[in-house]
Amino acid sequence: ILQKSHINTKDDTHYVSLIAELESRGARVVPIYSGGLDFSGPIEEYFYDAAGRPIVDTIVNLTGFALVGGPASQDHAKAAKVLKRLNKPYMCAVPLVFQSFEEWQASELGLHPVQVALQVSLPEIDGAIEPIIFAGREGATGRSVPLADRVNLLADRAMKWATLGSKPAKDKKIAITIFSFPPDKGNVGTAAYLDVFDSIKAVLKQMKSEGYDIGDAPMEKEAIMEAVLNDPEARISSPELNVAYRMSTDEYYDLTPYAKDLEENWGPAPGNLNSDGQNLVVYGKQFGNVFIGVQPTFGYEGDPMRLLFAKSASPHHGFAAYYTFLEKIFKADAVLHFGTHGS
């Protein structure tokens, strides 16, 4: 979904850039725009075939505004009705409007509060997800410029959502992350007044009935706990959780694009958290296409003041390696968090 004013003034590099990126990945892009600020008409006209079946797999709104009424006066009920009928993922990407790209990068606040209200909160009432900033304004000329890595990310997400809709359940890979706080084997899977492992059991049972591949996952809460909490390699009761994967530091730096940025707070990998001294260690257990993993600690647990007041905080290498494993090695289609805090 494009804004006509950008097309008229030829200030459309950010649009062209994303469309070209999607097309280079084999997608067929259907760009629409409207004479006004109500995009429901063009959606009804161009996103269905003659028989009334949707021809699109994902909708990406590049205007950054609500679907009906733009920034001025929204009709969320009408927008929701149009999107419900289409029933496809609806992403509303964000072009920087009130800040130049440089101002946004230097800002500790991030996105300007007015823009958060207009371009994140209002579209969310329509049902939009994933407000990814994909373009900025050049300070000198005020023209829109695509942010290459963001355009790449937006294309990735749009394609992922599109393929997920047609992927059979048996091929979908699901990661279940359980929380451990304070970090200690006795606290894995803790949650205030919730029985995490019983909940996981219920979800696995439902997944099995809907055709997901859960391998030989046990159907008893105690057996699921046992599989995740105890390393069968250890002959006696081990302080180690079950190790699902050991990631060498070379592999970690190769697969984690932001690994170097974490060194400011944590020094070079592997560090001493979630590591065996040489490798970064991922704890958990895989059953078919389901991986049940233990989220690493935040690393600040012994220092609550740092957790509350540190201006710059980042996850440690072990924490990053866990999510790198989920994304690049296990290749999860979705991640479910069970427990006190997801992150």
Buried (B, 14 or more C-beta within 10 A) or exposed (E): BBBEEBEEEEBBBBBEBBBEBBEEEEBEEEBBBBEEBBBBBBBEEEBBEEEEEBEBBBBBBBBBBBBBBBBEEBBBEBBBEBBEEBEBBBBBBBBBBBBBBEBBEEEEEEBBEEBBEBBBEBBBBBBBEBBBBBBBBEEEEEBBBBBEEBBBBBBEBBBBBBEBEEEEEEEBBBBBBBBBBEBEBEEBBBBEEEEBBEBBBEBBEEBBEEEBBBEEBBEEBEEBBBBBBBBEEEEEEBEBBBBBBBBEBEBBBEBBEEBEEBEEBBEEBBBEBBBEEEBBBBBBBBBBBBBBBBBBBBBBEEEEEEEEEEEEEBBBBBBBBBBBBBBBBBEBBEBBBBBBEEE
